[in-house]
Amino acid sequence: MRRRARGCRMIALVAVLSAGMGLVFGLLGGGGSILAVPILRYVGGADAKQAIAASLLVVGATSALCAVQHARAGFVRWRVGAVFGGVAMVGAYLGGLLAAYVPGSVLLLLFAAMMVAAAIAMLRRRDEAPGDERAPRPRSLWKAAVEGLVVGAVTGLVGAGGGFLVVPALVLFGGLDMRAAVGTSSLVIAMKALAGFAGHATHVPVDYALAGWVIAFALVGSVVGTRLVRRIDPARLRRAFGWFVLIMAAVIAYREATPAMVDAVFVDRWPFWAGGAAIGGFVLLFLSVTGRALGVSTGYADACAAPFDPDARRSWRLPFLLGIVVGGAVASVAAGGWTPTAAMGMFDALVTASVPVKALVFTAGGVLLGFGARLAGGCTSGHGIVGMALRARASIAATAVFMVAGFAVTNLMLRVLGG
């Protein structure tokens, strides 16, 4: 009897929260379904992979309803949506299959990272005034297809719709104006979410009853939301919801990043190539969301100019540099403790002089690095990661020359120093 009462209370709470999620979805025209995973996981009692799989059903259903509404208004571009969505379905299905080999807690942490990116996009979004809409850009459907494959894989893997990535891609590569991009994105999200669910369904038992409750009440809430949209300031609601999503991402990270999980996954099993993949993925995600290219050397330039230039003191690159230091400290603590030391590894073996001499060598190296980065218009992170990802010819050439010259100079120095 108690178990039945507890189950009824759980369903009632799921229904209320799902209706609220749908309400936000209806008011904002999207975004609310990102709460499906925490509702299914922490209220509905599903395990991590079941929650992600069921959430893809929720995202697919709510996005399909939104796509119908946009289609009636004439804002769905079927050809672009079919190309982008069709390729995204392939990526989403493969992402769903790949999820079988990733621990559930890691998937939820990746989902939390997507929530952070989505929240930042909501907080930074500017509502366009009438007549402020940008002209459509020339189409590049093959670029849209590549972007669709990547975004689809992310959706299939972690269960996030990724509308904040789809809309810019449709504008940049599909040649759509903003209204058409938003409308077409709902079609694309529905297609790839259902394909991602199909991938998960091959290895995850899905609680269809629980997913059905969430979908039903989310759809009811979205209908109510569309009728209330004229009475509520969407810009304020979007900002408030963005902060709420950030808080939820922190809650998920806190609950899933247990010491045992961190030690088992990020310490014992962290392969050498995963760091590069994580850096590349974050840099491209940051570029897609903010339109800014990350580069370490340009951050150092702002740091050096900060005492003299007020604009440099307000630069976003200064917190980025601080994050590098903090991230290294956190990684050291996670690896078993952080003991500050003056040891410099291979540098100590190459330069055996006193600390002041080592400091001079570091300073000289920094001057050469800064001069070279300014001369080349960027550093290895700017050219090697962002520039090459954008297939910029100058970046490809700069990276190739840097790598070849770096290997040659290092080999020469080791020979001269007897290494």
C-alpha positions as CSV (number, residue, x, y, z in Angstrom):
1,M,0.0,0.0,0.0
2,R,2.8,2.4,0.9
3,R,4.7,1.5,-2.2
4,R,1.6,2.3,-4.3
5,A,1.0,5.6,-2.6
6,R,4.7,6.5,-3.1
7,G,4.3,5.6,-6.8
8,C,1.2,7.8,-7.1
9,R,3.1,10.7,-5.5
10,M,6.0,10.2,-7.9
11,I,3.7,10.2,-10.9
12,A,1.9,13.3,-9.7
13,L,5.2,15.1,-9.2
14,V,6.4,14.0,-12.6
15,A,3.2,15.3,-14.1
16,V,3.4,18.7,-12.5
17,L,7.1,19.1,-13.4
18,S,6.5,17.9,-17.0
19,A,3.6,20.4,-17.4
20,G,5.9,23.1,-16.2
21,M,8.6,22.0,-18.6
22,G,6.1,22.1,-21.4
23,L,4.8,25.5,-20.3
24,V,8.3,26.9,-20.7
25,F,8.7,25.2,-24.0
26,G,5.5,26.8,-25.2
27,L,6.4,30.3,-23.9
28,L,9.9,30.3,-25.3
29,G,9.3,28.2,-28.5
30,G,11.9,25.6,-27.3
31,G,14.5,24.9,-24.7
32,G,12.2,23.6,-22.0
33,S,12.6,19.9,-22.9
34,I,16.2,20.1,-21.7
35,L,14.7,19.4,-18.3
36,A,13.4,16.0,-19.3
37,V,16.6,14.2,-18.2
38,P,16.7,15.5,-14.6
39,I,12.9,14.9,-14.3
40,L,13.2,11.3,-15.5
41,R,16.4,10.7,-13.5
42,Y,15.9,12.3,-10.2
43,V,12.1,12.3,-9.9
44,G,11.0,9.4,-12.0
45,G,13.7,7.1,-10.7
46,A,15.1,6.0,-14.0
47,D,18.8,5.2,-14.2
48,A,21.1,7.5,-16.2
49,K,20.9,5.7,-19.6
50,Q,17.2,5.1,-19.3
51,A,16.6,8.8,-18.5
52,I,18.6,9.9,-21.6
53,A,16.8,7.4,-23.9
54,A,13.4,8.4,-22.6
55,S,14.2,12.1,-22.8
56,L,14.9,11.7,-26.5
57,L,11.3,10.5,-26.9
58,V,10.2,13.6,-25.0
59,V,12.3,15.9,-27.1
60,G,11.1,14.3,-30.3
61,A,7.5,14.6,-29.4
62,T,7.6,18.2,-28.2
63,S,9.8,19.3,-31.1
64,A,7.4,17.6,-33.6
65,L,4.5,19.6,-32.1
66,C,6.5,22.8,-32.4
67,A,7.4,21.9,-36.0
68,V,3.7,21.6,-36.9
69,Q,3.0,25.0,-35.5
70,H,5.9,26.6,-37.4
71,A,4.9,24.8,-40.6
72,R,1.4,26.2,-40.4
73,A,3.0,29.7,-40.0
74,G,5.2,29.0,-43.1
75,F,8.5,29.1,-41.2
76,V,9.8,25.6,-42.1
77,R,12.1,25.2,-45.0
78,W,11.6,21.6,-46.0
79,R,14.6,21.1,-48.3
80,V,17.2,22.5,-45.9
81,G,15.5,20.7,-43.0
82,A,15.5,17.4,-44.9
83,V,19.3,17.6,-45.7
84,F,20.3,18.8,-42.3
85,G,17.9,16.6,-40.4
86,G,18.6,13.5,-42.5
87,V,22.3,13.6,-41.9
88,A,21.7,14.5,-38.2
89,M,19.6,11.4,-37.9
90,V,22.6,9.3,-39.0
91,G,24.8,11.0,-36.4
92,A,22.1,10.7,-33.7
93,Y,21.6,7.0,-34.3
94,L,25.4,6.4,-34.2
95,G,25.6,8.5,-31.0
96,G,22.9,6.4,-29.4
97,L,24.8,3.3,-30.2
98,L,28.0,4.8,-28.9
99,A,26.3,5.5,-25.6
100,A,26.3,1.8,-24.8
101,Y,30.1,2.0,-24.2
102,V,30.1,5.2,-22.0
103,P,29.3,5.0,-18.3
104,G,25.9,6.5,-17.4
105,S,27.4,9.1,-14.9
106,V,29.8,10.3,-17.7
107,L,26.9,10.7,-20.0
108,L,25.0,12.8,-17.4
109,L,28.1,15.0,-16.9
110,L,28.3,15.6,-20.6
111,F,24.6,16.4,-20.6
112,A,25.3,18.9,-17.7
113,A,28.0,20.5,-19.9
114,M,25.4,20.8,-22.7
115,M,23.0,22.4,-20.2
116,V,25.7,25.0,-19.4
117,A,26.2,25.8,-23.1
118,A,22.4,26.1,-23.7
119,A,22.0,28.3,-20.6
120,I,24.8,30.6,-21.9
121,A,23.1,30.8,-25.2
122,M,19.8,31.8,-23.5
123,L,21.5,34.4,-21.4
124,R,23.3,35.9,-24.3
125,R,20.5,35.8,-26.8
126,R,19.2,39.2,-28.0
127,D,15.6,39.5,-29.2
128,E,15.5,41.0,-32.7
129,A,13.4,44.0,-33.3
130,P,11.1,44.1,-36.3
131,G,13.2,45.0,-39.4
132,D,16.4,44.0,-37.6
133,E,16.5,40.6,-39.2
134,R,19.7,39.8,-41.0
135,A,19.7,38.9,-44.7
136,P,20.0,35.3,-45.5
137,R,23.5,34.1,-46.3
138,P,24.5,32.0,-49.4
139,R,23.7,28.3,-48.9
140,S,26.3,25.6,-48.4
141,L,24.2,22.4,-47.9
142,W,27.3,20.2,-47.6
143,K,28.5,22.3,-44.7
144,A,25.1,22.1,-43.2
145,A,25.3,18.3,-43.6
146,V,28.6,18.0,-41.8
147,E,27.4,20.2,-39.0
148,G,24.2,18.1,-38.8
149,L,26.2,14.9,-38.5
150,V,28.2,16.3,-35.5
151,V,25.2,17.9,-33.8
152,G,23.2,14.8,-34.3
153,A,25.9,12.6,-32.7
154,V,25.9,14.9,-29.7
155,T,22.1,14.6,-29.4
156,G,22.1,10.9,-29.7
157,L,24.9,10.5,-27.2
158,V,23.7,12.7,-24.3
159,G,20.0,13.3,-25.1
160,A,20.1,17.1,-25.6
161,G,18.2,18.6,-28.5
162,G,21.0,21.1,-29.2
163,G,18.7,23.8,-30.7
164,F,21.3,26.4,-29.7
165,L,23.7,24.7,-32.2
166,V,21.2,23.9,-34.9
167,V,19.8,27.4,-35.4
168,P,23.2,29.1,-36.0
169,A,24.1,26.3,-38.4
170,L,20.9,26.8,-40.4
171,V,21.6,30.5,-40.6
172,L,25.3,30.2,-41.5
173,F,25.2,27.2,-43.8
174,G,21.6,26.8,-44.8
175,G,21.1,30.5,-45.9
176,L,18.0,30.9,-43.8
177,D,16.8,34.0,-42.0
178,M,16.3,33.7,-38.2
179,R,12.6,33.0,-38.2
180,A,12.9,30.2,-40.8
181,A,16.0,28.8,-39.0
182,V,14.0,28.6,-35.7
183,G,11.1,26.9,-37.4
184,T,13.2,24.5,-39.4
185,S,15.3,23.7,-36.3
186,S,12.2,22.2,-34.6
187,L,11.8,19.8,-37.5
188,V,15.5,18.9,-37.4
189,I,15.5,18.4,-33.6
190,A,12.5,16.1,-33.8
191,M,14.1,14.0,-36.5
192,K,17.4,13.5,-34.8
193,A,15.9,13.0,-31.3
194,L,13.8,10.1,-32.6
195,A,16.8,8.6,-34.4
196,G,18.9,9.0,-31.3
197,F,16.2,7.2,-29.3
198,A,16.3,4.3,-31.9
199,G,20.0,4.0,-31.2
200,H,19.6,3.9,-27.4
201,A,16.7,1.5,-27.7
202,T,19.0,-1.2,-29.0
203,H,20.7,-1.5,-25.6
204,V,18.6,0.3,-23.0
205,P,15.2,-0.9,-21.6
206,V,12.9,2.1,-21.8
207,D,10.1,2.8,-19.3
208,Y,7.5,3.8,-21.9
209,A,4.8,4.4,-19.3
210,L,7.0,7.0,-17.5
211,A,8.0,8.6,-20.8
212,G,4.4,8.7,-21.8
213,W,3.4,10.6,-18.7
214,V,6.1,13.1,-19.3
215,I,5.2,13.6,-22.9
216,A,1.5,13.9,-22.3
217,F,1.8,16.6,-19.6
218,A,4.6,18.4,-21.4
219,L,2.4,18.7,-24.5
220,V,-0.5,20.0,-22.3
221,G,1.9,22.6,-20.8
222,S,3.2,23.6,-24.2
223,V,-0.3,24.3,-25.5
224,V,-1.0,26.5,-22.4
225,G,2.3,28.2,-22.9
226,T,1.6,29.2,-26.5
227,R,-1.6,30.8,-25.4
228,L,0.1,32.8,-22.5
229,V,3.0,33.9,-24.6
230,R,1.6,37.4,-25.3
231,R,1.2,38.1,-21.5
232,I,4.7,37.3,-20.4
233,D,8.0,39.1,-21.4
234,P,9.9,36.3,-23.2
235,A,13.3,38.0,-22.8
236,R,12.9,38.1,-19.0
237,L,11.6,34.5,-18.9
238,R,14.5,33.3,-21.1
239,R,17.1,34.9,-18.8
240,A,15.4,33.5,-15.7
241,F,15.2,30.0,-17.3
242,G,18.8,30.3,-18.4
243,W,19.9,30.8,-14.8
244,F,17.7,27.9,-13.7
245,V,19.3,25.6,-16.2
246,L,22.7,26.6,-15.0
247,I,21.7,25.7,-11.4
248,M,20.3,22.4,-12.6
249,A,23.6,21.6,-14.4
250,A,25.4,22.3,-11.2
251,V,23.1,19.9,-9.3
252,I,23.6,17.2,-11.9
253,A,27.4,17.6,-11.8
254,Y,27.3,17.5,-8.0
255,R,25.2,14.4,-7.8
256,E,27.0,12.4,-10.5
257,A,30.6,13.4,-10.0
258,T,31.2,11.2,-7.0
259,P,34.8,10.7,-5.8
260,A,34.6,7.0,-6.9
261,M,33.4,7.9,-10.3
262,V,36.0,10.6,-10.8
263,D,38.7,8.3,-9.8
264,A,37.5,5.4,-11.9
265,V,36.8,7.3,-15.1
266,F,38.9,10.5,-15.1
267,V,42.0,9.2,-13.3
268,D,42.4,5.5,-13.9
269,R,40.9,5.4,-17.4
270,W,41.7,8.8,-18.8
271,P,43.5,8.1,-22.1
272,F,46.1,10.5,-23.4
273,W,44.1,11.4,-26.5
274,A,40.9,12.3,-24.5
275,G,42.4,15.6,-23.4
276,G,42.9,16.7,-26.9
277,A,39.4,15.6,-27.9
278,A,37.9,17.5,-24.9
279,I,39.9,20.6,-25.7
280,G,38.9,20.5,-29.4
281,G,35.3,19.9,-28.6
282,F,35.0,22.7,-26.1
283,V,36.8,25.2,-28.3
284,L,34.4,24.5,-31.2
285,L,31.4,24.6,-28.8
286,F,32.6,27.9,-27.5
287,L,33.0,29.2,-31.0
288,S,29.5,28.1,-32.0
289,V,27.8,29.6,-29.0
290,T,29.7,32.9,-28.6
291,G,31.3,33.4,-32.0
292,R,34.7,33.9,-30.2
293,A,37.9,32.0,-31.0
294,L,39.9,30.8,-28.0
295,G,43.6,31.4,-28.0
296,V,46.1,31.3,-25.2
297,S,48.7,33.7,-26.6
298,T,46.1,36.4,-27.2
299,G,45.0,36.0,-23.6
300,Y,48.6,36.6,-22.5
301,A,48.6,39.8,-24.6
302,D,45.6,41.1,-22.8
303,A,47.1,40.1,-19.4
304,C,50.2,42.1,-20.2
305,A,48.2,45.1,-21.3
306,A,45.8,45.0,-18.4
307,P,47.8,47.3,-16.1
308,F,47.8,50.0,-18.8
309,D,44.6,49.4,-20.9
310,P,41.1,49.5,-19.3
311,D,39.7,47.6,-22.3
312,A,42.2,44.8,-21.6
313,R,41.1,44.6,-18.0
314,R,37.6,43.9,-19.1
315,S,38.6,41.2,-21.6
316,W,36.9,37.8,-21.3
317,R,40.3,36.2,-22.0
318,L,41.5,37.0,-18.4
319,P,39.0,34.7,-16.7
320,F,39.9,32.1,-19.4
321,L,43.6,32.3,-18.4
322,L,42.6,32.0,-14.8
323,G,40.5,28.9,-15.7
324,I,43.6,27.2,-17.1
325,V,45.4,27.5,-13.8
326,V,42.3,26.5,-11.8
327,G,41.7,23.6,-14.2
328,G,45.2,22.3,-13.7
329,A,44.9,22.5,-9.9
330,V,41.6,20.6,-10.0
331,A,43.1,17.9,-12.2
332,S,46.0,17.5,-9.8
333,V,43.7,17.2,-6.9
334,A,41.6,14.7,-8.7
335,A,44.7,12.7,-9.6
336,G,45.5,12.1,-5.9
337,G,46.5,15.4,-4.3
338,W,48.3,18.6,-5.1
339,T,51.8,19.3,-3.7
340,P,53.3,22.6,-5.0
341,T,56.8,22.1,-6.1
342,A,59.5,24.0,-8.0
343,A,60.4,20.9,-10.1
344,M,60.0,21.5,-13.8
345,G,60.5,18.0,-15.2
346,M,62.4,17.8,-18.5
347,F,63.3,21.5,-18.3
348,D,65.4,20.8,-15.2
349,A,67.2,18.1,-17.1
350,L,67.9,20.4,-20.0
351,V,68.8,23.6,-18.1
352,T,70.7,22.6,-15.0
353,A,71.7,26.2,-14.0
354,S,70.3,28.1,-11.0
355,V,66.8,29.3,-10.6
356,P,67.5,32.9,-11.8
357,V,69.1,31.6,-15.0
358,K,66.0,29.3,-15.6
359,A,63.8,32.4,-15.1
360,L,65.8,34.3,-17.7
361,V,65.4,31.3,-20.1
362,F,61.7,31.3,-19.5
363,T,61.4,35.0,-20.0
364,A,63.4,34.8,-23.3
365,G,61.1,31.9,-24.4
366,G,58.0,33.9,-23.6
367,V,59.3,36.9,-25.6
368,L,59.9,34.7,-28.6
369,L,56.5,33.0,-28.2
370,G,54.7,36.3,-27.9
371,F,56.6,37.8,-30.9
372,G,56.0,34.7,-33.0
373,A,52.3,34.6,-32.1
374,R,51.8,38.2,-33.0
375,L,53.7,37.8,-36.2
376,A,51.7,34.7,-37.2
377,G,48.4,36.3,-36.2
378,G,47.7,33.5,-33.7
379,C,49.2,30.7,-31.7
380,T,48.9,26.9,-31.9
381,S,45.5,27.0,-30.1
382,G,44.1,29.7,-32.3
383,H,45.5,28.4,-35.6
384,G,45.9,24.7,-34.8
385,I,42.5,24.1,-33.3
386,V,40.0,26.9,-34.3
387,G,41.6,27.8,-37.6
388,M,42.0,24.3,-38.8
389,A,38.5,23.4,-37.7
390,L,37.3,26.2,-39.9
391,R,39.6,25.0,-42.7
392,A,41.3,28.3,-42.9
393,R,44.3,28.0,-45.3
394,A,46.4,30.4,-43.4
395,S,45.9,28.4,-40.2
396,I,46.7,25.1,-41.9
397,A,49.9,26.5,-43.3
398,A,50.9,28.2,-40.0
399,T,50.3,25.0,-38.0
400,A,52.2,22.9,-40.5
401,V,55.2,25.3,-40.4
402,F,55.1,25.5,-36.6
403,M,55.0,21.7,-36.1
404,V,57.9,21.1,-38.6
405,A,60.0,24.0,-37.2
406,G,59.2,22.9,-33.6
407,F,60.4,19.3,-34.2
408,A,63.5,20.5,-36.0
409,V,64.5,23.1,-33.3
410,T,63.8,20.7,-30.5
411,N,65.9,18.0,-32.1
412,L,68.7,20.5,-32.6
413,M,68.6,21.7,-29.0
414,L,68.6,18.2,-27.7
415,R,71.7,17.4,-29.8
416,V,73.5,20.6,-28.7
417,L,72.6,20.0,-25.0
418,G,73.5,16.4,-25.2
419,G,69.9,15.2,-24.6
